[in-house]
Amino acid sequence: MTLSNPAVGTGNLHLEVDPEHDHLERLAPLDRVLDALERQAGGAGVRCSGSGWVARCPAHDDHDPSLSIREGDEQPVVLYCHAGCTSDAVVDALGLSWSDLSEDRPASVPTASQAPAAGPAHYVYRDGDGREIGKVVRGPDKRFHQQRKVGEHWESGGSAELNHTPYRLPELLASAESDAVVYVVEGERDADTAIERWGVVATCNAGGAGKWRPEHARHMAGRSVIVVQDRDDPGRQHAAAVADSLRGLARDVSVVEPRAGKDLTDHAHAGYGPEDLVRVPNQAAASAEAGPAPVTVSLADVAPERLAWLWPGRLPAGKLVTLDGDPSVGKSTLAVTLAAHVSTGRPWPDGAPCETGAVVILSAEDGLADTIRPRLDAAGGDPARVHAITAIRTGERERAVTLADVAAIRDTIHRVRARLLIVDVLMAYMPGKVDAHKDQDVRTVLHQVAALAEATGCTVILLRHLNKSAGGSPMYRGGGSIGIVGAARAGYVVALDPDDPEVRVLACIKSNLAQMPDSLAYRLESAPGTDVARVAWSGTSERGAADLLRGDRDGGDERREIDRWLEDLFIERGGALAANDAYRAAEGAGYSRDQVKRAKVRLGAKARKSGGAGEPWMWCWDPGEPKGAKSAPSETPPPSPPLVLPSPEPSGVAESERCTRCRQPSPHPLILGLCRSCAYPPGTDSPHRPAEPADD
């Protein structure tokens, strides 16, 4: 708690003291405090410490000096009691009064009773678009409860959206362009008082002290913030928590308290303005005398929250994700395709919903005009929602952007309300003195980027080239330190299918927050009227990351031996068997899983799901089909040209509505790029196929 003169004026001080305090008349305010402490401690109670002094606090039984004293910038003396003693208690214990320290304080200190009593009120919360989402109601008994908006009606009870939305959010967002200072207070009444009486920008969280969340903090990114703490223990703790959440996120943060009364409303009704708020000293610096102390949180005080996803099960919201691949394999085209989905809200390739949002791109390898914009157009994206940061400007000078420019990147994310940040490629945006191959250097940079992602809710995809170390775990194949993929919560690799160089496979190499998703196959096809390619999804793939990066190492004789063995197994099982059964049989015969997979492809066997999610993969082989036939039907475009040209389109049918396998228009939404007939062939369970009638 800051102990300071609650009514410090400006200019020279002319102190008038009672005649019986004549010994104080010749002393400055700071000297009076030190003199009083010395007298109480018998001359041995005060010692120098840095730029100030420390002493035993006279307001409690203090055996270890816990009171810090220094000259203030805005008031003659600042005192800080680490035990939390109040200002009045310390000053009274010293035998002084505030009038002993300044003549500018009013004759009677305004108190909370001078502010109008808080009556019933309804405080409406709105989202960034001004839509009513909930409200906090103060009843006549001074108790609070929440209501949520359901359609056109109000229902009792709060909601996660209400508890994560700052009060008066539309005004807060609108003030970003003017760069106005934001006042964060403890309650809605104080926010309204600051806005109506002082004309400033003010906000708070629903629920009062202790309910501030990172979702509130992210709206303060890049702003100057003043946190106004109530003059009680919960108020101090709340203000400290708010300030801690904003450091490194806001441009600058300071903590102040009222000169009079308990809160900002009392302060304002006493006739004081924002310039009269008393600055609280840096708590971290003030507590240095006490040495380091752990900061703990009881999990009972942590409200559980559902994990948020950009792409459900694949791209977590507010987290780092790596995307690795060799040059020219198509990972940048794939990244722009992801941006197109986010910018339009078009469902993801697996049919999962995608929430519309903006995208921010850092691209060091492709031109905006001749590559990125044409790729985005070809992918059906909305260019108005995709933004590229090309440089950092300081005055008249511009320089290259790096990941050290967290504040500038965060400002852009907030300004455009981005849900996805693409960094292509990561190594091009590492700060100059950072060694990307040193784990400690990398984690220092990515810790700030991860904090940015967490605070903004924006998914950050980091593109990397593969290193030259063939073999081994895919986790180690991305360029740079292992700390990069270690800091990410999900990691993917893009590579060519070893048996079909026209097919690219997106495979997961790590997933900390969900089970490993299926690999997805796609082709790059030329976009009509352009010189760029676009992604055409072609379903799931059995290829895992290790299989993609290992390649085909079987010799000719060994291939023939494995192929004959698998043929015999298919004949024995009637031409169909579960993939897991094939793996177990291969292990018993001395073959690896990857060897038998490659043999399956060479034989022309097809893999398909035997049913819905969770059902096993089945391998089916037709002895009459030529060996080496691909798993896709014959209608699939041949792999010879480097890019697969689309079939002529019937009038009125968009290419995005055409099945990538049979090339026929689909009247239904595509499933991983496939129509329902190709996604669920006869003999498989389909949620879209009518159930067979029950036998009588």
N, C-alpha and C positions, 0 to 999 in steps of 0.2 A: 504494500500500500504506500503510495506517495504521501508524504506529510509535507505540505507546503502551504504558504499563505493563501487562503481561499479568496483573497481580494487584492491581488497585486496590481498596482497602477503602473504608469509609465513616468519617465522623467526622474528628477532628483527626489530623494526621500527626505522629508522633514519630520522626524519623529517627535511626538509629544508624549512624555512619560509622566507617570504619577510622581510627585516629589519624593515619596517614600522609596521609589526605585531610582534614586539619584545615581547609584553606581552604574546603572544601565544607560544613562543619558548620553554618555560619551562613546558608546559602543555601537558598531554597525549590527544589523540583524543577525548575521552569521556569528559575529563575536558574542552576541548575547546568548545564543544557543550554546556555544562552546563554553562560555563562562558558567552558565547554569549547570551544564553537565559536569564540569570540573568541580564546582562547589558541592554537588550532590555526591560525587565519588571521592571527595577528599583530595583532589589534585592528581589522581592516578587513573582517571576513567576514560580519557580521550587519547587516541594516538593517530598519527598520520597514516594514510593508506592511499597510495596513488595520488590522485588530484583532490582528495578529500580526507575525511576522517572517519573513524569507527569508534563506537562507544557502546556501553551497556545501555539498553533501552530502559528508561525510568518508569515505563508504563506497565512492566511486568517483571517478575522475578527472573532477571537475566544473569546467568552465570557465565555465558560466553557472548562477547560483544556481538550484537545482532542489529545495531542501528548504524546506518551509513549516513554521513553528513557531507554536503557539498554546496558550493554556490550554484544557484540556478541561472539559466539563461533568461528566463522570463519572470523569475521571482528571486528575491534576495537569498533564500535558503531553501534547500530541498533535503528532506529527511526520508529514509526508507527503512522501515522495520521489517526484518525478515520473518518475524513471528506474526506479523499481520496486525499490529496494534493500530488503532484508529488515530487520525490526526488530533482530534480533540483530547484523546486520552494522553498522548505524548506531551502535547503542549501544556495541559493541565498539570501533569506530573512534574514538569520543569518549573512550575510556579510562574508561568508566563501566560500571556493571552495573545491573540492575534494582533491586537492593537499595539502590543510591545514590539511587533515585528514590522508593522506598516501602518502609516496613518491613512492610507487610501481605502482601507476596508470600511464599509458602511458601519454606522453605529450599532445596528442590530443585524446579525447575519440572517439572511432570508432562509427560511426553512421550508420543508415540504408542505407544511400547512398553508403556505401562502399561494401554492398552486391550486387551481380548482380541483375539487375531488373528482376522481375518475368515476364516471357514470357508465351506464350501459352503452355498448358500442359494437358495431359490426365492421370488421376490417376485411375487405375483399382482396383476395390474391388473384392475379391474372398471369397468364403465360406471356411469352414474348410477343405474341400476336394480339394481345389484349383480351383473350378469351378468359372468362371467369372459370376458375378451377376449384376454388374453395374459399372459405373465410374463417376467421377467428372471431368468436363472439364473446364479449365480456358481459356477463349478466349483472343484475342489480346487487347480487351478493359478492361482487368482485371476483367471481370464479370464471375461468375461461373454458370454453369447449370449441371444438372444430366442426365444421360442416363441409361437405363436398357437393359439387355441382354434378347432378346426374340428369342429362337432357336439359329440360327447362326448370327442373325442380331442385331444391336443396334437401339433402339428407344428412342426418346426424352422423358424425364420424369423420375422421381425417382420411388422407390418402398419401401415398408415397410422393405423388406429384406435388401436393401441397407442401409436404415437409421438406422437399428439395428445391422449392422455388423461392427466391428472395421476394420480400414485400415490395410492391410498386416496381416490378421488373420492367414494364414497358418504359417508364420514365428513366430507369437506370440505363437501359440499352440506348435510348434516344440521346442520352447525355454523353455517350462515348465519343462522338465526333467533336464535341466542344472541349473534351478532356477535363471536365469539371471534377473537382475533388468529391469523393464519395464518403459520406458519414455512415458508419455502421453502428447502430444503436441496439439496445436490448429488446425493445418492444415497439409495437406498431404506434402506440400513442406518442412515443418520443420521435419516431420517424415523421409522423404527421406534423408534430410541433416544429421540427427543424425545417421541413419543407414550407409550411405555411407562414412561419414567423421570420425565417432567415432566407428563404428562397434558395436553399442548397439542395443537393441530391442526397437523399438518405434512404436507408433500407435496413431490414432486419430479417430474422428467420422466424417462422412460426414456432410457437412452443416456448419461447423465452430462453433463459440461460441454460446452457448445456446442450442445446439442440442444433448448433451450427454444424453444417456438413460440407464436405468437399464440393458438392454440387452448388452450394451457395458461393463458395470461394472462387470458382472458375469464372464467374461473371465479373470479377474484379481484376482480371488479368490485365496487366499493363497500366492500371489506374493508380492514382494517388489516393490512399485510403486513410481516414482518421477513424479510429475505433474509440467510441465514447463508452467508458465503463461506468456502471452504477457503483455508488459508494457503499458496497457491502461485499461480503466474501463471495457469494455466488456471482456477483457482477464482475469482480476482479478476475475470478477464474474463467468466466465466460470470455471476457475481453482478451485475456492471455491466449485462450484457445483460438479465438478468431485471428489474432495477430500472428500466431504461429502458423496457421493455415495459409496466410497470405504472403509470408516472407518467401521470396524467390518467385512469387507469382505476380503480385502487384508491383508497380514501379517503386513505391515507397510506402511504408506503414508507420504510423505513430499512434500512441495510445494516450488519451486524455481523460479527464474526469471533471464533473461540474465544480464550479466554485462554491455553489450554494445548494443545499438540499441533497436529495439522494440520486436524482437522475437528470437527464437533459431537460425534461419538462419543468422541473423545479428551477433549474438554472435559468431557463428562458423567462419564466414568470417572475423571477427576481430581478429582471431587467438586464440580464447579461446577454451577450451575443456570442457567436462562435469564436471570436478572437479572445474571449475571456476564459475559455476552457483551459484547465491547468494540465500541462504536459506531465505525463507519468514517466519517470526515468526509465532508461533501457533496463528491463528486468534481468536480462541475461548478464549485462555488465554489473548491475547492482548485486547479483547473487554470486559473482566470481569470488568474493571473499569467503563464501561458505564452501567453495570447492565444488567439484562435479557431483551431480546427483542424478540418479536414474529417473526417467519419466515413464510411468507405468499407466496402463489402462486396464481396468477390470472388464473382462469380456461380458459381464452382466450389463455393462453400460454401453456395449456396442450393439446397435440394432442390426440384425441380419438383413442382408439385401440380396436380391436375385442377381445373378450374373447377367450382364447385358451383352448382346451380340450385335455386330454389324452384319455378319453372315452367320446365322445360327449354326453352331457346331463347328465352324471353320475359322471365322475371324472375330475374336472377342473385341468388344468396344472398349476404348480407353486403355489398350495394351499395345505392346510392341510385337510385331510379326516379321519374320524374315522370309524372303523369297529369293532363292538361290538358283543359279543356272549359268551355263556357258553363254558367251556372247552369241548373238544371232539365233538363239533357240526360241526366242519369242516371249521372254519374260516381261519386257517393257510393253509389248502389245497386250499381253495379258493384264498387266497393271492398269493400262488405259481402259481395258474392257471392264475391270472392276469399278473404275471411276465412272464409266458410263452407267452402270447399274445404279450406283449411289446417286448420281446427278439426276436421274429420272425416276427413281423408285421402282424400276422394273424388277420383277421377281428374279431371284438368283437362278442359276442354271438347274439346280435341283428342285426348283419350285418354291423354295423358302421365301417369305416376304422380305422386302428390302425397304427400309425407311428412307425417304428422300432427304438429301442433304447436300451440302457443298463439299468440294474436294480441293485440297491444296497440293500442288505438285512442285517438287524441287527436282529438276532434270538437268544433268550436266552433260548428257551424251546426245540428246535429240533436239532438233530445232522446233520451236513452237509453231511456226507458220507452215513448214513443209513436212513435218512429221507428226507432232503431237495433235494438233488440231485436226488434220485429215484422219488420223487414227480414231480420234474421239467421234468425229462425224460418222465414220464407217461403222463404229460400234453402237451408234444410235444414242450418244450422250447429249447432254444439254450443256453447251459451252458457256452459257451464262452462269452456271453453277460450278465451273472448274476454274481455278485461279492458280497461276504460277508465280512464285517469288523468284525474281531474276537478279536482284541485287539488294544491298543495304545502303541507303543514302544517309549521309551525315552532312548537313549543310548543303554545299554545292558539290560534294564529292560522293562517289559511289564506289563500293567495293563488293567483292564476292560474298555471298551468304555462306555461313557454315552452321553446324549444329550448336556452336557456342552462342548463336543469336537466338536463344530460346525465347527471350522476351518478344522479339519482333515476330517470330513464328507464331507464338501464342496470341499476340495481338491480331494477326491475320486470321487465325482459326476462329477467334471470338467474333471478329468483325463480319466474317462471311458465314459464320455458324457451320463450320466444316465438321463432317463426320469421318473423313478419311484424309490422311496425309501420306503421300507417296514420296519416298526419298530414293531417287534413281541416278546414280548408285551411291551406296553408303560411303564408300571410301573417298568419293569426290567431295563430300561435305564434312569430313572430319576436320576439326580445327588444326591449324598448321603445326603445332608442337606436339600433337597427340600421335603416339605410335600405335597404329591400329592392330599391331601384333602383340602388344603388351596388355595383358588382362586388366591391370589396374587402371591404365590410361583409358581403355575402352569403357570400363564400367563407370568411371567418373563422368564421362560424357553422356552415356546412355542412361545413367541414373536421372539426369536432368530431363532427358527426353521422355523417359518413362513417367516422371512426375508430371510433365506437361500433358501426356496422354491421359493420365489418371484424372488430373484436374479438369480437363476439357471434355473428357469422354470421347476423344477422337482416336480412332485406330491409326497406328503408324506402321506402314509397311516399308521395310528396309530392303532394297534390292542389292544383291551381291553377286559377283562373279565367282565361279568355282575355282579352287586352287588346283595345283598340278598333282596333288597326292592321290593318285588313283587307288581304289580299294579302301578298306577300312570302313568305319561307321560314317554314314551320310552326315552325322552331326558335325564332323570335322572337315567337311568338304567345302564349306563356305569360306570366302576370303576373310582374312583377319583372324583375330583372337577368338578362341572358343567362348570368351565372355560375351560375344555379340549374340550368339544363339542362346547362351545361358540367360541373358537378360530378357530375351523374348519369351512370351507365353505360348507362342505357336510358331512353327517353322515349316516351310515348304521348299520343295525343289521342283524345277521344271526341266525335263530332259526328253530326248527322243526315245520312242519305243525301239528297243534294239532289233525287233523283228519287222518294224515298219517305220522307216525314217520320215514318212509323211505325217505320222501321228506324234503329237506331243502329249506328255502325261504330267499332270500336276499331282504330286505325291506329298504326303505329310511326313516330316521327319521328327517332329515333336509336337505334343499337345498337352499342356499342363492343366488345362481347365475343362477338358472333355475327352471322351474316348477318341481314338485315332479315326478320322473319317476315311471313307473310301477314296481311292485315287480317281481322278477325273481325266478323261481323254478328250483331246480336241485337235482340230486341224487348223492351219492358217490358210485362208482362202483369200483371193484377191477381191477387193471391193470394187464394184463396177464404177468406172469413170475416175478412178484414182490410181495412184502408184503405191498404195499401202495395202497391208493385209488386215484381215479381221479374224476374230476367233469364231470357229464353228464347233460347238460342243458335240461330242459323239458318245456320251454315256460314261459309265464307270469303267475302270480298268483294274485288272488284277495286279498290275505292276506296282510294286512297292518302291520306296526310295532306294533301298539297298540294291534291288534288282536293276533299277534304271542306271545306277552309277557303276555297277559292276561290269555290265556288258556280257557278251557271249564268249565264254572262255573254253567251251567244249571243242575238242579236236574232231576231225572228220570221222575217224574210226569210232570214237566215243559217242559221237552224235548218232551214228547208225545203230550202235548197240542199244542206246537208250530208246531210240525211236522204235526198234523192233520189240523191246520189252514193253513199251507203253501200248503198242498195237495189240500185243497178246493180252494185256490187261483189259483193254477195251472189249476185245472179242469175248473174253471170259465173263465180263460184266454186261454183255448185251449191248455194247455201244454207249453206255452212259454210266457214270459213277460220280460220287461226291468228290469235290476237290480235296477235302481232308482225307478221304480214303486213299486217293492217289498219293498224297504226301506220305501217309503212313506206309503204304506199300513200297514207295520209292526208298524210304529210309531203310526198310528191311532188305531191299536189294542193293543197298550201298550207294544210292544216288541222292543228291541234295534236292531240296525243294525247288531251287532256281533251275536246276538241270531239267527236272521233269516239266516245269512250266514252259521252258523253251522247246522241249520235245513236243508238248501239246500244240504249240503254235505251228511248228513245222509240219505236224500231221494234219493241220487244218481243223482240229477239234474246236468246238465253240464252247464258250463259258457263258452261263446265264444263271440268274437267281432262281432257286426252286420255289420261291414264294415271296412274301413281303419282307420287311426289315427284320433282320435277325435270322433269316433262313439261310441254309448253306448254299454255296455255289455248286452248280452241277457242270460237269464236262460231258459233252455229247460229241460222238464221232461217227461219221458216215463213211464206211469203207469205200464207197463208190466215188467219193469226192476226191479230186486230185490232191496229192500231198502238197503242202506249202500254201494251200488256199487260206486267205485271211478269214478272221472270225466274222468280219462284216459281210452282209449279203453282197451279191455281185453288183447291185445297183450302186454301191459305193464308188465314187470316182477313182480311177486308177492312180497309183502312187507315183507314176513317172514324172509328171510336171512338178516343178518346185512349189507351185501354189495351185490349189484346186479351184478351177473356175466354177462359179455357180451355174446351175441349169437355167435355161430361159424361164422367166417368170410369167405365169398367166396373168392377164390383166387383173389388177385389184388385189393380188396376193403379195404381201411383203415377204422379203427373203427371211426375215426373222420369224415368220410363221410357218416356214417350210421345214420338214423333218430332215436332219442332216444325214440320215441313213438311206431312206427310200426316196428322198427329194420331193415328196408329195406334200401339197398344202395340208395343214392340219386345222380342223375347225375348233380344236381344243388347245389350251396352253401346253407348250412343249414341256417334256420331262427330260432334263439334262440334254436338251436339243433334239429329243426323239418324240415322235407321235406315239399315241397310246398303243398302236399295233406293234410298233418296233420295240417299245419299252417293255411290253408285256406280251411276248409271243405266245401262241397257243401252247397249252400244257403248263403254263405258269399261273400263279395266283395273281389276279389283278383287282385292285379296289374299284375299277371302273367297269368290270365285266359282271353281268347279272349272275347271281348265285344259281347253281343247278337246283332244279326242283327236288324236294325231298321224296324218297321212295315211299310208296304207300305201304 
